[in-house]
Amino acid sequence: MSLFDRRAALAAVVATGLAVAGVAVATTTARASAGCQVDYTVSSQWQGGFSTNVSVTDQGDAVTSWRLTWSFGAGQTVTQLWNGNVTQSGAQVSVTNAAYNGVIASGGSVSLGFNGTWTGSNPAPTDFALNGVSCEGSQPPPTTPSTTSTTPSTPPSTTPSTSPSTTPPTTPSTTPSSPGGGSLPSSFRWSSSGVLISPKSDSRHTIIAAKDPSVVFYNSKWYVVLSTVDSNGDYGMAQTSFSDWSQADAAPWTYLDTTPIGGGYKTAPMVFYFAPQKLWYVTYQEGSNIGYSTNPDISNPSGWSAPHNFYSNGVPSIIQQNLSGGYWVDSWVICDSANCYLFSVDDNGHVYRSTSSLSQFPNGFGDGSNTVIAASAPNKYDMFEADNVYKVDGSNTYLMVVEAIGSDGHRLFHSWTSTSLTGSWTPLAATQSNPFLAASNATFSGTPWTQDLSSGEAIRSGYDQTVTISPCHLQYLYQGKDPSANQSYNLLPWRIGLATQTDSTC
C-alpha cells in the first residue's frame, strides 16, 4: 500500500431473506423486578455455516455482569463469537460478558454476534436464560437452510455479506464471497478485470494515481478508501462508493483533506467497523506515526474525525532500530476475541506486530514497547510492504499477504498462514515461481493492462475488526499500471483493478 521511493514524501513529514424472525422474550428473573428480551437474528446463512446477531435487553434492575445461555436443537456449533466469551458443551452454549460490556442498565441492552456451523437444519434456540433465569415468550419460526444469502440492510454488524455466483466470474461480482466451506489451496490462479477506478481530479486536486485501495461492502454498497497522488508526487486519500463495480469509475470522490482528517502526508488507508464501539475506523500512515480517524456513518465521508495516533511516542524503538535503508509503512489492524493487533512493515523484510487489549483499543498500544518482529525474510524484496492479515472463515487459519518485488522488478504478492495472530507464519504461496497473486498467475481479457499487481486488499466476507475472508473464490482489489510507464515511483500512473480466484477448492 505504499511507496517504493518515498524519500521526499517521508521527509516532509475492516435483514436478509434467510433472517430468522427476531425473538421477543420476556419474563421475571431472580435478580430483576421485570424481565428480559432477546432478539436472535440469523443475518447470513450458507451451506454448513451461518452468522447471527443477538441483542439482550434488561427490562429489570441493572446488572454489573451477565451470562446468557441457550441450547441448540439441531447440533449447531459456535465457531467464533464477538463481544463476549463463549463456551459450548454439546448443545449447551454459555456466553459471559467481555471486560468492557458487563454492565447493562435497566432498560439497556448489550449486543453480541457469532459465526456457527449447522448440518441438516438450523432452528433458532427457544430457551434463552439471562443470569440463570429463563426468558420466556414467543419464539421465531425455524429456518430452512439455504446455500445462498442476501445482503444485510441493518445497521453495522459483524456478520458477512452476500454470496456471489458459484462460478468464478471474469468480471467483478457485485457482492462479496460468502464465508465458510472450503480451504486455501497451495497455489493460486486468478482472472483480472480491466481498470475499475482511475484517478479523478477537481479544481483543487490534480490526481495522477489512484492506489492502495481498502474496501468494505455494507448496506448494499461498496465503500473504497484509497490513496491519491497528485502531479507533484504528494500523497493524500479519497473515499468513493457505488452499488456495482460497473459504476466504480464514474462514482464521485470525496477528497479526505476536505474533511476533519485534513491535509498533509496521509496515505495507505485501511477501513473497518469496530463493533464494540459501533464506530468505523480508517487507519493511515503518517511517516512518523500511524494515524486513525473514526466515523459513526461510513456513508458520510465528511464525518471522519480529526487524526489521532496509535503510538504515544512515534516510531516504536524496535522498528527504528531496523529502519536503516527502509521506510516504516502500511499499517493493518485485526482483532480476535481478546486483543487487537497492529501490523506494519519496513521495506527491509520485516513485518511488525503491536498488541492492545480489545477493551483498550485504540489507546492500548502505548509507546509500542510490546512491538515484535512477527515475520521476516532474508531477502527483503520477498516481504517488502503492503501487508494484509485475515481470518479465514470456518477454520483456525490466518492468512498474511505481503507485497514483494520480483527479480524482474515487477510487483507481486506472497502469502503465509498461521494458526494464531501471535504465532509463527508458514509459507503458503511465497515464491516468485509460486506467488499468491502476480502477472504470472493471472489472466486478462485481451492485452494485460498491467504487469505489476501491487498494494491492495482482499474482498472480505464481513466488515468488522475480525477482518474475515472466505476461502471460496477469493477476490483481491489491487493497484496496477501501464507496463510502459517508467516515471519515478511517486509519479507512476497507478489504477485499480480486481482479481478473482479461478482455482478455488470450494
C-alpha positions as CSV (number, residue, x, y, z in Angstrom):
1,M,0.0,0.0,0.0
2,S,2.7,2.4,-0.3
3,L,5.8,3.9,-1.7
4,F,9.0,2.4,-3.1
5,D,10.9,5.7,-3.4
6,R,9.3,7.8,-0.6
7,R,12.3,9.9,0.5
8,A,10.7,13.2,-0.4
9,A,7.3,12.3,0.9
10,L,8.5,10.9,4.2
11,A,11.0,13.7,4.7
12,A,8.0,16.1,4.5
13,V,6.6,14.6,7.2
14,V,-12.3,-3.9,8.1
15,A,-32.5,-8.2,7.5
16,T,-31.9,-10.9,4.9
17,G,-34.2,-13.3,3.1
18,L,-32.6,-16.0,5.3
19,A,-33.0,-14.0,8.5
20,V,-34.8,-15.6,11.4
21,A,-37.6,-13.5,12.8
22,G,-36.5,-11.7,16.0
23,V,-37.2,-13.4,19.3
24,A,-39.1,-11.2,21.7
25,V,-38.8,-12.9,25.1
26,A,-39.9,-11.6,28.5
27,T,-40.3,-13.0,32.0
28,T,-39.3,-12.2,35.5
29,T,-35.8,-13.1,36.7
30,A,-34.4,-13.9,40.1
31,R,-32.5,-10.6,40.2
32,A,-34.7,-8.3,38.3
33,S,-38.1,-6.7,39.1
34,A,-39.2,-7.2,35.5
35,G,-37.8,-9.4,32.7
36,C,-35.5,-9.5,29.7
37,Q,-35.8,-9.6,25.9
38,V,-33.6,-11.5,23.5
39,D,-33.6,-10.7,19.8
40,Y,-31.9,-13.5,17.8
41,T,-31.4,-12.8,14.1
42,V,-29.6,-15.1,11.6
43,S,-28.3,-12.4,9.3
44,S,-26.5,-14.6,6.8
45,Q,-26.5,-18.3,6.0
46,W,-24.7,-20.6,3.6
47,Q,-24.1,-24.3,3.2
48,G,-22.8,-25.5,6.5
49,G,-22.5,-22.1,8.2
50,F,-24.3,-19.1,9.4
51,S,-23.9,-15.7,11.2
52,T,-26.1,-14.4,13.9
53,N,-26.7,-11.2,15.8
54,V,-28.0,-11.4,19.4
55,S,-29.4,-8.4,21.4
56,V,-30.2,-8.8,25.1
57,T,-32.3,-6.1,26.7
58,D,-32.6,-5.9,30.5
59,Q,-36.1,-4.9,31.5
60,G,-35.5,-5.2,35.2
61,D,-32.8,-3.8,37.6
62,A,-29.3,-3.1,36.3
63,V,-26.7,-5.8,36.3
64,T,-23.0,-5.5,36.6
65,S,-22.1,-8.8,34.9
66,W,-24.2,-11.2,32.8
67,R,-24.3,-14.7,31.5
68,L,-26.6,-15.7,28.6
69,T,-27.3,-19.3,27.9
70,W,-29.2,-21.3,25.4
71,S,-29.2,-24.7,23.7
72,F,-29.1,-25.6,20.1
73,G,-31.7,-28.0,18.8
74,A,-30.0,-29.4,15.7
75,G,-26.4,-29.8,16.5
76,Q,-25.2,-26.3,15.6
77,T,-21.9,-25.1,17.0
78,V,-20.4,-21.7,17.6
79,T,-17.1,-21.2,15.9
80,Q,-16.4,-17.5,16.5
81,L,-18.0,-15.0,18.9
82,W,-17.5,-11.3,19.4
83,N,-18.5,-9.0,22.3
84,G,-18.4,-11.9,24.9
85,N,-16.7,-15.1,25.9
86,V,-18.2,-18.4,24.8
87,T,-18.1,-22.0,26.0
88,Q,-20.1,-24.8,24.5
89,S,-20.7,-28.3,25.7
90,G,-22.7,-30.4,23.4
91,A,-25.9,-28.4,22.6
92,Q,-25.4,-26.1,25.6
93,V,-23.9,-22.7,25.0
94,S,-22.9,-20.1,27.6
95,V,-21.7,-16.6,26.8
96,T,-20.4,-14.3,29.5
97,N,-19.7,-10.6,29.2
98,A,-16.4,-9.2,27.9
99,A,-14.4,-6.8,30.1
100,Y,-15.9,-3.8,28.5
101,N,-19.7,-4.6,28.4
102,G,-20.6,-6.3,31.7
103,V,-22.9,-3.5,32.9
104,I,-26.5,-3.5,31.5
105,A,-28.6,-0.6,32.8
106,S,-32.2,-1.1,33.5
107,G,-33.8,-0.8,30.1
108,G,-30.5,-1.0,28.4
109,S,-29.2,-3.7,26.1
110,V,-26.0,-5.4,25.0
111,S,-25.2,-6.9,21.6
112,L,-23.1,-9.8,20.6
113,G,-22.7,-11.9,17.5
114,F,-21.3,-15.2,16.3
115,N,-20.5,-17.4,13.4
116,G,-21.6,-21.0,13.6
117,T,-22.0,-24.3,11.7
118,W,-25.1,-26.4,11.0
119,T,-25.9,-29.7,9.3
120,G,-29.4,-30.6,8.2
121,S,-31.3,-27.7,9.7
122,N,-30.7,-24.5,11.7
123,P,-33.7,-23.8,14.0
124,A,-33.4,-20.8,16.4
125,P,-32.9,-21.6,20.1
126,T,-36.0,-21.4,22.3
127,D,-34.6,-21.5,25.8
128,F,-32.6,-18.3,26.4
129,A,-31.7,-17.5,30.0
130,L,-30.1,-14.4,31.5
131,N,-28.1,-15.0,34.7
132,G,-29.7,-18.4,35.1
133,V,-33.3,-17.4,34.9
134,S,-35.3,-18.3,31.8
135,C,-36.5,-15.6,29.4
136,E,-39.8,-17.0,28.2
137,G,-42.1,-15.8,25.4
138,S,-42.9,-16.2,21.7
139,Q,-40.2,-17.9,19.6
140,P,-39.2,-17.4,16.0
141,P,-40.1,-20.0,13.3
142,P,-37.3,-22.4,12.4
143,T,-35.2,-21.5,9.3
144,T,-34.8,-23.6,6.2
145,P,-31.1,-23.9,5.3
146,S,-30.1,-22.4,2.0
147,T,-26.8,-22.2,0.2
148,T,-27.3,-18.5,-0.7
149,S,-27.8,-15.3,1.3
150,T,-28.9,-11.8,0.7
151,T,-27.4,-8.5,1.6
152,P,-28.0,-7.1,5.1
153,S,-29.8,-3.8,5.3
154,T,-29.4,-3.4,9.0
155,P,-27.1,-1.1,10.9
156,P,-23.4,-2.2,11.0
157,S,-22.8,-5.6,12.4
158,T,-20.0,-8.1,12.4
159,T,-21.7,-10.5,10.0
160,P,-20.7,-11.5,6.5
161,S,-22.4,-10.0,3.5
162,T,-23.8,-11.7,0.4
163,S,-22.8,-14.6,-1.8
164,P,-21.9,-14.4,-5.5
165,S,-22.5,-17.0,-8.2
166,T,-20.7,-20.3,-7.6
167,T,-19.0,-19.9,-11.0
168,P,-16.0,-17.6,-10.6
169,P,-16.6,-14.5,-12.7
170,T,-14.1,-13.0,-15.1
171,T,-15.5,-9.5,-14.3
172,P,-16.1,-8.3,-10.7
173,S,-19.1,-9.7,-8.8
174,T,-21.5,-7.3,-7.1
175,T,-21.2,-8.9,-3.7
176,P,-18.5,-10.4,-1.5
177,S,-17.8,-14.1,-1.5
178,S,-19.8,-16.0,1.1
179,P,-17.9,-17.3,4.0
180,G,-17.3,-20.9,5.0
181,G,-16.9,-24.2,3.1
182,G,-13.5,-24.8,1.7
183,S,-9.8,-24.3,2.3
184,L,-6.9,-22.3,0.9
185,P,-5.0,-24.1,-1.9
186,S,-1.3,-24.3,-2.0
187,S,-1.2,-22.4,-5.3
188,F,-3.5,-19.8,-6.8
189,R,-4.9,-18.8,-10.2
190,W,-6.7,-15.6,-11.0
191,S,-8.6,-13.8,-13.6
192,S,-8.3,-10.0,-13.6
193,S,-10.7,-7.2,-14.6
194,G,-9.7,-4.2,-16.5
195,V,-9.2,-0.9,-14.9
196,L,-12.1,-0.2,-12.5
197,I,-11.0,3.0,-10.7
198,S,-9.0,5.7,-12.4
199,P,-7.6,9.0,-11.0
200,K,-10.2,11.7,-10.6
201,S,-9.3,15.4,-10.4
202,D,-11.2,18.6,-9.4
203,S,-10.3,22.3,-9.2
204,R,-8.2,21.7,-6.2
205,H,-6.7,18.3,-6.9
206,T,-4.8,17.2,-10.0
207,I,-4.6,13.5,-9.4
208,I,-2.3,11.2,-11.4
209,A,-2.7,8.0,-9.5
210,A,-5.4,6.0,-7.6
211,K,-3.8,3.4,-5.4
212,D,-3.7,1.4,-2.1
213,P,-7.5,0.6,-2.1
214,S,-9.2,-0.6,1.1
215,V,-12.8,-1.9,0.5
216,V,-15.8,-3.0,2.5
217,F,-19.3,-4.0,1.4
218,Y,-22.0,-2.5,3.7
219,N,-25.7,-1.9,3.2
220,S,-25.7,-2.9,-0.4
221,K,-22.9,-0.6,-1.4
222,W,-19.1,-0.9,-1.9
223,Y,-17.1,1.7,0.0
224,V,-13.5,2.2,-1.1
225,V,-10.9,4.4,0.7
226,L,-7.8,4.9,-1.4
227,S,-4.6,6.8,-1.7
228,T,-4.2,9.6,-4.2
229,V,-1.1,11.1,-5.7
230,D,-1.1,14.5,-7.3
231,S,1.1,15.9,-10.1
232,N,3.7,17.0,-7.6
233,G,4.0,13.4,-6.2
234,D,2.2,14.4,-3.0
235,Y,0.0,11.8,-1.3
236,G,-3.5,12.1,0.1
237,M,-6.6,10.0,0.4
238,A,-10.1,9.9,-1.0
239,Q,-13.4,7.9,-0.4
240,T,-15.9,6.7,-3.0
241,S,-18.9,4.4,-3.0
242,F,-21.1,2.6,-5.5
243,S,-23.6,-0.2,-5.8
244,D,-22.0,-2.1,-8.6
245,W,-18.4,-2.3,-9.8
246,S,-19.6,-1.2,-13.3
247,Q,-20.3,2.2,-11.6
248,A,-16.9,2.4,-9.8
249,D,-15.0,4.6,-12.3
250,A,-17.9,7.1,-12.6
251,A,-18.6,7.4,-8.9
252,P,-17.7,10.7,-7.3
253,W,-14.8,11.1,-4.8
254,T,-14.6,12.9,-1.5
255,Y,-11.0,14.0,-1.0
256,L,-10.4,13.4,2.7
257,D,-8.2,16.6,3.0
258,T,-11.6,18.4,2.8
259,T,-12.8,16.6,5.9
260,P,-11.6,16.9,9.5
261,I,-8.8,14.4,8.6
262,G,-7.1,17.4,6.9
263,G,-4.2,17.7,4.5
264,G,-0.6,16.7,4.8
265,Y,1.0,13.3,4.2
266,K,-1.6,10.7,5.0
267,T,-1.8,7.6,2.8
268,A,-2.3,3.8,2.6
269,P,-5.7,3.6,4.3
270,M,-7.4,0.6,5.9
271,V,-11.1,0.8,6.7
272,F,-13.1,-1.4,9.1
273,Y,-16.0,-1.3,11.5
274,F,-15.1,-1.7,15.2
275,A,-18.2,-3.4,16.6
276,P,-17.5,-2.9,20.3
277,Q,-17.7,0.9,19.9
278,K,-20.1,1.0,16.9
279,L,-17.6,3.1,15.0
280,W,-15.9,2.9,11.6
281,Y,-12.2,3.4,11.6
282,V,-9.8,4.4,8.8
283,T,-6.1,4.0,9.6
284,Y,-3.3,5.5,7.6
285,Q,0.5,6.0,7.6
286,E,1.8,9.5,8.5
287,G,5.5,8.9,8.3
288,S,6.4,9.4,12.0
289,N,3.3,7.6,13.3
290,I,0.3,5.5,12.4
291,G,-2.9,7.6,12.4
292,Y,-6.5,6.9,12.5
293,S,-9.9,8.6,12.3
294,T,-13.4,7.4,13.3
295,N,-16.8,7.9,11.8
296,P,-20.3,6.7,13.1
297,D,-21.6,6.6,9.5
298,I,-19.4,5.4,6.6
299,S,-21.9,6.7,4.1
300,N,-21.0,10.2,5.3
301,P,-17.3,10.7,4.2
302,S,-17.3,14.2,5.8
303,G,-17.9,12.6,9.2
304,W,-14.4,11.3,9.7
305,S,-12.8,12.7,12.9
306,A,-9.6,14.7,13.1
307,P,-6.5,12.5,13.2
308,H,-5.3,10.5,16.2
309,N,-2.2,8.4,16.7
310,F,-1.9,4.8,17.8
311,Y,1.6,5.3,19.4
312,S,2.3,7.8,22.1
313,N,6.0,8.4,21.1
314,G,6.1,7.9,17.3
315,V,8.0,5.0,15.8
316,P,8.4,2.1,18.2
317,S,12.1,1.6,19.1
318,I,12.4,-1.9,17.6
319,I,11.2,-0.6,14.3
320,Q,13.5,2.4,14.5
321,Q,16.4,0.0,15.1
322,N,15.7,-1.8,11.8
323,L,14.9,1.1,9.5
324,S,18.3,1.6,8.0
325,G,17.7,1.9,4.3
326,G,14.0,1.3,4.7
327,Y,10.8,3.1,5.5
328,W,8.1,2.4,8.0
329,V,4.8,1.9,6.1
330,D,1.5,0.2,5.7
331,S,-0.5,-0.4,8.8
332,W,-3.1,-3.1,9.3
333,V,-5.5,-3.8,12.2
334,I,-7.1,-7.1,13.0
335,C,-8.7,-8.3,16.3
336,D,-9.6,-11.6,17.9
337,S,-11.9,-12.0,20.9
338,A,-9.4,-10.6,23.4
339,N,-6.9,-8.4,21.6
340,C,-6.3,-6.1,18.6
341,Y,-3.1,-6.3,16.7
342,L,-1.4,-3.5,14.7
343,F,0.8,-4.8,11.9
344,S,3.2,-2.8,9.8
345,V,6.3,-3.3,7.6
346,D,9.6,-1.5,6.9
347,D,10.7,-2.2,3.3
348,N,13.5,-4.2,4.9
349,G,11.9,-7.6,5.0
350,H,10.3,-7.3,8.5
351,V,6.6,-7.4,9.5
352,Y,5.9,-5.9,12.9
353,R,3.1,-6.6,15.4
354,S,1.9,-4.5,18.3
355,T,-0.8,-5.5,20.7
356,S,-3.6,-3.8,22.5
357,S,-6.4,-5.4,24.6
358,L,-9.8,-5.2,22.8
359,S,-11.2,-3.1,25.7
360,Q,-8.3,-0.6,25.4
361,F,-8.4,-0.2,21.6
362,P,-7.4,2.2,20.1
363,N,-5.4,3.6,23.1
364,G,-3.7,0.4,24.2
365,F,-0.6,0.4,22.0
366,G,1.1,2.9,24.2
367,D,4.7,3.7,23.2
368,G,4.9,0.5,21.2
369,S,7.2,-1.2,23.7
370,N,5.4,-4.6,23.1
371,T,6.1,-4.4,19.4
372,V,7.8,-7.5,18.0
373,I,9.0,-8.8,14.6
374,A,6.1,-11.1,13.7
375,A,7.8,-12.3,10.5
376,S,10.9,-11.7,8.4
377,A,12.5,-12.7,5.1
378,P,16.3,-13.0,4.3
379,N,15.6,-11.3,1.0
380,K,13.8,-8.0,1.9
381,Y,12.1,-8.0,-1.5
382,D,10.2,-11.2,-0.7
383,M,8.4,-9.5,2.2
384,F,8.6,-5.9,1.2
385,E,5.4,-3.9,2.1
386,A,1.6,-3.7,1.8
387,D,0.8,-6.3,4.5
388,N,-2.7,-7.7,5.0
389,V,-3.7,-10.2,7.7
390,Y,-7.1,-12.1,7.5
391,K,-9.0,-14.6,9.5
392,V,-10.0,-17.4,7.1
393,D,-13.7,-18.2,7.8
394,G,-14.6,-21.6,9.0
395,S,-11.1,-22.5,10.2
396,N,-8.4,-21.7,12.7
397,T,-6.3,-20.3,10.0
398,Y,-5.0,-16.8,9.5
399,L,-3.7,-15.6,6.1
400,M,-0.9,-13.0,5.7
401,V,-0.4,-11.4,2.3
402,V,2.6,-9.1,1.7
403,E,3.7,-7.4,-1.4
404,A,7.0,-8.5,-2.9
405,I,9.3,-7.3,-5.8
406,G,10.4,-10.0,-8.2
407,S,13.8,-10.4,-9.8
408,D,12.3,-8.7,-12.9
409,G,11.4,-5.6,-10.9
410,H,7.6,-6.2,-11.1
411,R,5.3,-6.2,-8.0
412,L,3.5,-9.3,-6.8
413,F,2.2,-10.8,-3.6
414,H,3.4,-13.6,-1.4
415,S,1.4,-15.3,1.3
416,W,1.8,-17.2,4.6
417,T,-0.5,-18.9,7.1
418,S,-0.6,-19.3,10.9
419,T,-3.0,-20.8,13.4
420,S,-2.6,-17.7,15.7
421,L,-2.2,-14.0,15.2
422,T,0.7,-14.3,17.6
423,G,2.1,-17.5,16.1
424,S,4.8,-18.2,13.5
425,W,4.0,-17.9,9.8
426,T,4.4,-20.8,7.4
427,P,4.9,-20.1,3.7
428,L,1.9,-20.9,1.6
429,A,2.5,-19.3,-1.9
430,A,5.6,-17.3,-1.1
431,T,8.0,-17.5,-4.1
432,Q,8.3,-15.9,-7.5
433,S,7.6,-19.2,-9.1
434,N,4.5,-19.9,-6.9
435,P,3.2,-16.5,-5.9
436,F,-0.1,-15.6,-4.2
437,L,-1.0,-13.1,-6.9
438,A,1.1,-11.9,-9.8
439,A,1.0,-11.3,-13.5
440,S,2.4,-14.8,-13.9
441,N,-0.7,-16.5,-12.4
442,A,-3.4,-14.0,-13.5
443,T,-5.1,-13.9,-16.9
444,F,-6.6,-10.8,-18.6
445,S,-9.2,-10.4,-21.3
446,G,-7.1,-9.1,-24.2
447,T,-3.7,-7.5,-23.7
448,P,-2.8,-7.3,-19.9
449,W,-3.1,-3.7,-18.8
450,T,-0.5,-4.2,-16.0
451,Q,2.4,-6.4,-15.2
452,D,2.5,-5.2,-11.6
453,L,-0.1,-6.3,-9.1
454,S,0.5,-4.2,-6.1
455,S,-0.8,-2.7,-2.9
456,G,-4.5,-3.5,-2.1
457,E,-6.6,-6.0,-0.2
458,A,-8.9,-8.9,-0.4
459,I,-12.7,-8.6,-0.5
460,R,-13.9,-9.5,2.9
461,S,-16.9,-11.6,3.9
462,G,-17.7,-9.1,6.5
463,Y,-16.5,-5.6,7.5
464,D,-15.7,-5.7,11.2
465,Q,-12.5,-5.8,13.2
466,T,-12.1,-9.6,12.8
467,V,-11.2,-8.9,9.1
468,T,-12.6,-12.3,7.9
469,I,-12.4,-13.6,4.3
470,S,-13.9,-16.7,2.7
471,P,-11.6,-19.2,1.2
472,C,-14.0,-19.7,-1.6
473,H,-13.4,-17.8,-4.9
474,L,-11.2,-15.1,-3.3
475,Q,-11.2,-11.6,-4.9
476,Y,-8.4,-9.1,-4.4
477,L,-8.6,-5.4,-5.2
478,Y,-5.2,-4.2,-6.3
479,Q,-3.3,-1.3,-8.0
480,G,-1.6,-1.8,-11.4
481,K,-0.1,0.5,-14.0
482,D,0.6,0.8,-17.7
483,P,3.5,-1.5,-18.5
484,S,5.2,1.2,-20.5
485,A,5.2,3.7,-17.6
486,N,8.7,4.4,-16.4
487,Q,8.4,7.5,-14.2
488,S,9.8,7.7,-10.7
489,Y,7.7,5.8,-8.2
490,N,5.9,8.8,-6.8
491,L,4.7,9.8,-10.3
492,L,3.6,6.4,-11.6
493,P,0.1,6.3,-13.0
494,W,-1.5,3.7,-10.8
495,R,-5.0,2.4,-11.5
496,I,-7.2,0.0,-9.6
497,G,-8.4,-3.5,-10.7
498,L,-9.9,-6.6,-9.2
499,A,-8.6,-10.2,-9.5
500,T,-10.9,-13.2,-8.9
501,Q,-9.5,-16.6,-7.9
502,T,-10.3,-19.3,-10.5
503,D,-8.9,-22.4,-8.8
504,S,-11.0,-22.4,-5.6
505,T,-11.1,-25.6,-3.7
506,C,-14.8,-25.0,-2.8
